[in-house]
Amino acid sequence: MEKVQITLKDGTEREYAAGTTLTQVAESISRGLAKSALVAKLDGQVADLRTQLTKPVRVEFLTFEDEAGKDALRHSSSHILAQAVKRVFGDVKIGIGPAIANGFYYDFDTAHTFTPEDLEKIQAEMEKIIKEDLPIERIEVSRQEAIKRFEELGENYKVELIRDLPEDVVISLYQQGEFVDLCAGPHVASTGKVKVVKLQNLAGAYWRGDEKRKMLQRIYGTSFEKKADLDAYLTMLEEAAKRDHRKLGKELDLFSMQEEGPGFPFFHPKGMIIRNELEAFWRKLHVKYGYQEIKTPIILHQKLWQQSGHWDHYRENMYFTNIDGEGYAVKPMNCPGGILVYRSQHHSYRDLPLRTAELGLVHRHELSGALHGLMRVRSFTQDDAHIFMLPSQIKQEIMGVIELFDTVYRVFGLSYHAELSTKPEKAMGSDEIWETATNALREAMEEKGLAFKINEGDGAFYGPKIDFHLKDSIGRTWQCGTIQLDMQMPERFDLNYIGEDGQKHRPVMIHRVAYGSMERFIGILIEHFAGAFPMWLAPVQVKILPITERQVAYAEQLAKAMREKDIRVDVDDRNEKIGYKIREGQMAKVPYMLVIGDKEVENNTVAVRKRGQGDIGAQAVDDFIAVVLDEVAKKTI
């Protein structure tokens, strides 16, 4: 009998008979592994556990603790959802149903309009399918056979997908009981592997994201291996709903979205205070790290975008205009403008590295259905920086950017992890250049001691990148900072510097953002702090509450003294009960409230109420001002 040798993750080598399944391999290793494994990696490619061994291969079993394991379980959950919908409602056509971050969805075409009550029926049917523990089996078929099968089922969306697949793609179906779906996989071995499901909400979705196509009904859900994990996730969602930046933005009067400008945010005075403080912090930090600030135009000639490659790779996301009979575009990115600034002067190797930074307003066309408060908008300000350097300076410059990012995120109490994204399918430049650039990023992170994971094929079209994913106070992650190494743009724009040898040489370029989008970062901070901003960011830092009209003059005198120290202070001199004023101050999440009665006026003191602590007693005015200034200076969280 033919034998096949496998190598496990820890380097252990084992031999099995050809045709042995990965499930059988897991069972031979341990009962615990057989129970917990959901899928496996074969030489880095994720595969079903029903896959048979045919050649020597490196095998790594994946559980729900691994992202690919979660994805497989949730992808299988989406198939269970589609099967349940067809069982409950019968005449339904199915679209697509992938795993997504924290869950899954499936799109349906049916004359019946789904309701929240329907979700309960569908979930009950899903739980039956899970108890049935149906094997989920992969079947490879010819293109003609797949088309014939789905035409007979009346699944026209699947037929369209099959016809659009490249000729060389292996077409696979997955079957569980009476339900069959077109799918590349991988999936868990049976429906019983999906222990706990929860359908969450309904939405509309255009078929294949095309607003000219039919609107389908989308059902979202999530799944876990343990009920305790689902309960914890649902609790987090409840907390997230309370922190929704759209809700808090309105309550705290920070920003608004108007129907006259969908996707174009309006910042109100209090929101502008937060924005200006973030910009001031950014500017001061960038001066410290050796950056020079620039400003580039919002509208630039079409030929610039053709030269940069954005015209070929990004045109559907851009806005256009015509000036003097020639084509122009509203910039979706700041980098071409920054390149023109570099090219406006001659440079020597002594000038490098040259670090330029820009708070640049960009515009990108997003579908109306994708817009979401400040998190997904059509105009936003990127805190861009472009570093032009010698090839020998790459590693040191990347390490400097990592250090700057760490400084920024620690100020807000945001932990983070990094991800390295490599060459995508559609990319500019040779494999050799990409390998050099990718290795430089990897070595810089390793030397800096920064843990990271690799996202194969997820780089920008002009270079590999490092993405920084921030974790907020309730455990959610947000992708913000990015470092992109670019050896393509300097070539396209014929950038150069004069080297020590007196000859022209090509600089290397880094694109990077720390906040990412100023608007989105503000949205993240609103939710991270639940609107209770630290002292240095709070729109109103101190609210003075006189009990009666007798104390108003003293309150105004205190406010004047504080404003002279650049403390943002309001006086609530309305003829309202003090309890009402305090409750309003609490709802506005003001860090400090000062209650002023006759006693405080007589003793030149203030009765201090601190956010989250309540009444902390009387203090001398100068002592209180010193505390506030200290919190602002230290950016205390």
N, C-alpha and C positions, 0 to 999 in steps of 0.2 A: 504493500500500500504506500502510495506517495505521501511523503511527509513535508510539512511546511514549518519553517522556523519563524517565530515572532520575537520581537524585542519589546519589553514592557517599558513604561515610563522611567522606572528606576534602573534600567539597563539590564535587568534579568532577561535571559533568553530561554524560550521554551519551544518544544516541538509538538505539533498536532497533525492529525491526519488531514489531508486536503479535503475540503468540504465541511470542516468543522465550523460551526457558526460562532459569532462573537459572544452570544449568550452562553454557549457551552464552554467557551474559554473562561468567561467570568465565573461560571459555576465551578470550574476546576480550580480556580484561584481561592475563592472563599464564598460562603453562603451570603455573607454581608455584602460583598461586591455585586453578586448576582442580583440581590434585592435592590440595591441603590443605583446601579448603573442604568442610565437612560439611553445613551448612544455612545459611540466611541470614535476616536480619531484614528484613521489608518493613514500613516505617512502624512499627517497633518490635515487630512480631509475627513469631515464629519460623516459618519455612516450609521445606518440602522444596525441594531444588534443581531438582526436576522442575516446579515451579510456573512457569506462563507469565505473562509481562507482559501486562496488559490495560489499565493506566492509569498515569499518572505516579506514581512512588513513590520513597521513599528506601530504598536497598538497602545492607545491611551484611553482608558474608560472615563466617561464623563457622567457626573451626577447633577442633581439640581443645584449644587453649589457652584457649578461652572455655567458661564453664560450660554454656551452651546447646549448644555443640558436643559436649562430653563427654556431656551428657544424651542427645542424639540418637543418638550412637554406641552408648551403653550400652542405650538403649531398643531400638534395632535388635538389639543382642546378645540381649536377652531374647526377641525374636521368633525369633531363630535357635535359642535354647535350646528354645523350645516346639516348633519344627519338628523339631529333632533328637530330642526325647523322643517325639514322635508317630511318627517314623520307626523308632526303636529298639523302642518298646513297643506301638505300634499303638493299642490300645483305652484311650485316655487322654482325659479331659475337661480342658479348660484353663480356668483362672480369670483372674487378671490378672497382668501382668508389667511393672512400671514400672522406670525408672532410679531409683536411690537414690544417696546420698552414696557415692562410691568404687566403685560397681558397679551391679548389677541383681539382680532375682529373678523367678521365675515360680512360680505356685501350680498344682498338678496334683491331679486326683481320679482315682485308679487303685487297683485291687485289689492291684497289685504294690507292695510296700514297697521304696522305693529304698534302696540301700546305697552306701557309699563306692566300691565296685567299679563300680557302675552309673554313677557320675559320670565315671569314666574312659571308659566306652563312649560316654556322651552327649557328652563333650567331643570325642572323636575324630570323632563324627558332625557336631558343630558345625564342626570344622575342615574337613570335607569340604564343608559348605554354604558356608563362606567361600570356599574355592577355586573352587566353582561360580560365584561372582560373580553370583548371581541378582539381577535388577533388583527393587527394592522399590517397588511401584507403589500409589499412592493411588486408591481407587475410591469415589465418592460414590453412595449408594443411598438409596432410600426406606426408611422404617421397616418397612413391610410386607415389602419385598424382603429386608432384613437379617434380620428374624425368620425368614422362610421359609428363607433360606440356612443359618442356624445350626441351625434345627430339623432340617433334612435331614442336617446333619453330626452331630446328636446333642449339640450344645454347649449344654446347658441353662443353664449359667452366663452365657454370652454373651446368650442370649435374655432372661434376667432383667435383665441390665444395660441392654439396649436398651429394654425395657419401662419401666424407671425413668428413662430420659433425658427431659428436658423436650421438649415438643412442637416447640419452635422450633430445636432443635439439629440441625445438619447431621450426618448419620450417615455416617461414612467407614470403609472397610475398607482394610487394607494386605495386598497379596499378594506373595509371593516363591515362585516355583516352584509347588508343589502346596499350599503353606500359605497360609491366609488368616486374618486376625484382625481383630476389632473394635478400632479404635484411632483416636484423634484426631490422632496424630502429634505432631511431625514425625519423619521418619526420614532416614537417610542414603540415598544413591541406589541402593546395591546392597550385598549381603552381603559383597562383597570389600573394602568400605571398613573392615570390622572386621578388623583385622590379627591381634590377639593376644587370646585369651580364656583364662580360667582359672576353672573351677568350684571353689567353695571349701567349701561345707558344706550340710547339710540341716537343716530345721526343720519343725515343725508350725505351721499358721496357720489359724485359724477363717475360714471364708468371710465376707468383708466385715467382719472384725474382731469378729464377733458370736459370743460363746462359746456361744450356743444353736444355732448353725448347725454344719454339718459341718466336721470338721477335715481340711484339705487338706495335701498335702506341698509344702513350699517348697524350691526349689533356689536358692542364692545363687551369684553369680559376679561377675567383674569383667572388664573389657576395656580395652585400650590400643592405641595406634597403633604403639608400638615395644616390642619384647621387653625392652629395657634398662629401660624405665619400669615394665613389669610386674615385672621382677626386683627393682627398687628398692622397689616397693610391697610385694612379698612379704617382703623383708628387714625392712621397717618393721613388718609385721604380726608377724613372729617376735619382734622387739624389744618390740613392744606386749604380746605374750603373756607375756614375762618380767616386764613391768612391771604386769600386771593387778592392779588395786588390791584385788580380792577375794582373790587369792592372797597378795599382800604383806600385806594387812590381817590375814590369819590368821597368817602366818609371824611378823609383827612384833607380834602381839597388840594390834592397834589397835581393831578393832571386829568384830562378828559379826552375822549374820542368823539368827534362830531361827524354827523352824517354828511356834512359838506366836504369832509376830507377823510374818507375811510382808509385806515392804515397810516394816517399822518397825525401823530399825537400832538396835543396842545398842553404845554406845561403852564401851570398856574403859579402865582407868586411863591407859595410854599414849596412846590415842586422845584422851582428854579433855585431856591436856596440849597436844596440837597444837591442838585446838579452842579451849581457853582462851587460848592464845597468839594465835591468829587473832582472837578476840574482843577481846582487850586491845589489839592493834594497831589494829583497826577503831575501837574507842572513842576511843583517843587521837587518831587521825587526824580523826575526826568532830568532836571538840571543837575541834581546830585550824581546821576549816573552818566552824565556827559552827553546828553542829547541837546539838539538845537531844534526849536519849534519852527515849523513852516505852515503856510496856508496855500492850498491850490484851488483852482476854479472848479465849480460844480458842473459846468458844461464845457466839453472839449470836442474837437473835430473828430469826425468819424474815422479818419485815417489813423488817428492815434490808437483807437480801439481795435482796428484791424491789425496794426503793427504789434500790439500787446498780446493778441490772440483772444481777447474777450469777445470780439466780433464773431468768431467761429465757435467758441465754447460757451458763451454766456448771453448771446443776443436776445433770447426769448425772455430774459429777466431784466432787460434794459428799457429805458424810456428815451425817445428820440425827438428831435426838433430840427427845423430848417432855418438857417440864418444866411442871408445874402445868396440864396439859391444853392447852398451847400449843406450836406448832412452833418449834424452834430448829435452827440449823445449826452444825457445826464449821467454823471459818473456813478457806476455801481460799486466801484472800488477806488481807493486813493493812490494805489501804487504807480500807475502811469504818470500821474502828476508829480509824484515824488522823484520819479526817474528823470523827468524833464528838468527838475530843479538841479539834480546832480549833474546833468549833461550841460547845464548852462555855463559851467566853468571848467577849466582844465584842472586836473588833479594829479598830484604826485603821490608816490607810496607813503610819503611822510604825512599826508593828510588823512590816511586811513588807519583805523576805522573811522568812517564818517557816519554819525548817528543823527538822523533827522526824524522828528516826531510831528504828528498832525492830528488834531481833533477834527476830522473831516466828515462833513455831511454827505452821505451817499443815498441813492434811491435805487430800489430794486422792486420789480413788479412781482407781487405775490398774489395768488388767487384769493378772492374775497373769503372763501371758506377756510383758508389757512390763517387768516389774521386772528391775533389773540392778544388783546391789550397791548402792553409794552413789549411782550415777549416775541411777537411776530408782527412787524410793521413794514411799511413801504418806504419810510425815510428814517434814517437813524445815523447817529454820529459814532464813527469808529475811532478808537484811540490808537490810530495806526502809528507805527514807526518803521522806518526802513534803514537798515544798516548796510553800508557798502564797505567791503573789507578785502584784505589780501587772503588768498586761500589758506595761508599759514595761521590766520587769525580766527578761523571759523569756530574751532572748539572753544576758545576763550570767550568769544563774543556770545555764543549760545549759553555758556555757563553764566555769563553776566546777566543775560535776559532771564534765565531761570531764577537767579538771585533776586532780581527786581520783582518778578512775579510773586515769589515767596513773600517778599516784603509787603506787597499790596494785599494779598489774600489773608495774611496773618492779622492785619489791621482790622479786618471785618470778622475775624473768628471763623474763617472758612477753611476747612481742611480740603485737600485735593489729591487726585492721582493723575498721572500722565499717560497718554497713549501715543504711540509712534505709528503714523500712517505712511504706507509705502506706495510705490508706483501704481497708479490706476490704469485701467485698460486703455483709456484715451489719454495720452500724455505726450508732452513735447520733450524731445531730447533722447539721447541714446541710453541704453541699459548701463553703460559704463559710468556716465555722468550721474545717473540716478543712484547707482551703488555707492559712488564716492560721497554724494550728498547724504544719503541715508546713514552710512557708517559714521559720518561726522556728528549727526544728531545723536545716534546711539552712544557713541563714545563720550560725548559731553554729559549726557544723563548718567551714564555709568560712573564717570569721574566725579560728578556732583553727588552721587549716592541717591539719585532720584529713581524710585521704583517705577516701572512702566510696563504696559502691555503693548503688543503689536497688532495693528489693524492692517492686514494685508490688502493692498489695492485701494486704500481709501485716501491717498494723498491728493493734493491739488494738482491740476493739469500741468503745472510748471515746476513742481518740486515736492519732496516729502515734507511732512509736518509733524510737530508735537502739539497735541491738544491737551489742555488742562481742564479736568472735570472737577468742579467744586461741589462739596457736600455741605448742605445747609443745616439749620438747627433741627430740622425734623427728618433728616436722613436722605433727602432727595439730592440727586446730582444734576449739575448744570454745566454744559460745556461753554467755557468763556475764553480763556486765554489760548492763543495759538502762536506757534513759532514755525514759519515756513522758510525753508532754505531753498534759494532760487538761483540756479545757474543758467536759466533760460532767458530771462528778461534782459540781463546785461548783454547777451548775445544778440537778441532781437533789436535792441536799441543802440547797439554798437558802443556800449559804455567802455571806458578805458581809464587807465592811469599810467603815468610814466614811472617805470620801475627803477631800481638802483642801477640797472644796466643802461638806462637812457632810452629803453624801448617801450612801446605801448603794450600794456597787458590788460586782461579782462578782470574786473573785480567780481567778487561773489556778493550776493545780495541776500539779506534776511528781511522777510516781512513778519511783523509781530503785532499782536494786540494783547493787552492785559485785561481790561474790562470786557473787550469784545465789541459790544454795542453799548453805548452809554445808556440808552433807553432800556434795553433788556437788563443791564446790570442794576439799574434803579429798581426795576420790577422784581428782580431776585432779592435785592436788599429789603424791599418792602415786605416780602414774604418771609425772608430769613429772620428779620427782627419783628415780624408781625405788626409793623407800623410803629413800634416803640424804638425809634432810632437812638443810637448813642448820642451823648451830649453834643459832640462836634458836628453831627449831621442834622440834629433835630431842628426843624423849621422854627419852632418856638422853644427856646431853652428854659425859660423861666416865665411863669405866669403869676402876677401879683393880684391877690384877691382882697381888696378892702372890704371889711364887714359892713360898714356904713359910709355915708358920704363924708363923715368927719375924718376918715383916714385917706381919702382920695389924694389930697395934696402931698401927704407923706409918701404914698405909693408912687406918684408921679416923680417925686424927688429921687426915690430909689431907682426907678426905671431909667432916669436920666444918667445917674451915676453908672449904672450897668451898661447902658448903651455906649458910654464913653470908653468902656473896656471891651467893646465889640461883643457884648453879650446880647443875644436876641431875646427881647423881653416884651411881653404884652401886659397891659393893666386892664382887668375886667372890672370896670367901675359901674356896671349896670345895677339898677335897683332890684336885685334878686337876692334870695336867701343864700347864705354862704354854702349850705349843703348842695344847692343846685349848681353853684359855680364850681365847686369841687368835682361834682360828678361830670360836668362838661369838660373840665380840665383832664380828668381821667380818660374820658372817651377820646379826647384829642391826643392822648399819650404824651403829654408834656412831662419832661424829666423832673422838673421841680415846680411846686406851687408854694407861694408864700402867703400865708393868711395874716392879714394886718388888722389888729384891733387897737383899742386905746392903749393897752399895755405895751404893745410893740412900739407905738409912736412915742410913748413916754420914755422907754428904755433904749430907743434907737436899735431895736432888734427886729428879727423876722421869725415867725413860727413856720418851720420848714416841713413840707410834705414831699417825700421822695417817691417817685414812681416805683411801684412794686413793694414799697415798704410802709407807706402811709406816714403818719405823724412821727417825725424824728426829733421834735423839740425845738426850743428857741435857740437862735444863734445871733451873734453880733453880725452886723451887715458886712463889715470888711472880711470877717472869717468866712461867711457864706460865699462872697464873691471870689475869694481865694480858692475855695473848693471847686467852684464852677470852672474857673480858669485853668486849674490843674487838670480837671477831667478833659477839657477841650484840648489842652496842650499834649496830654498823654494819649488822646484818642481812646479813652477808656470805654470798654464795651459794657 
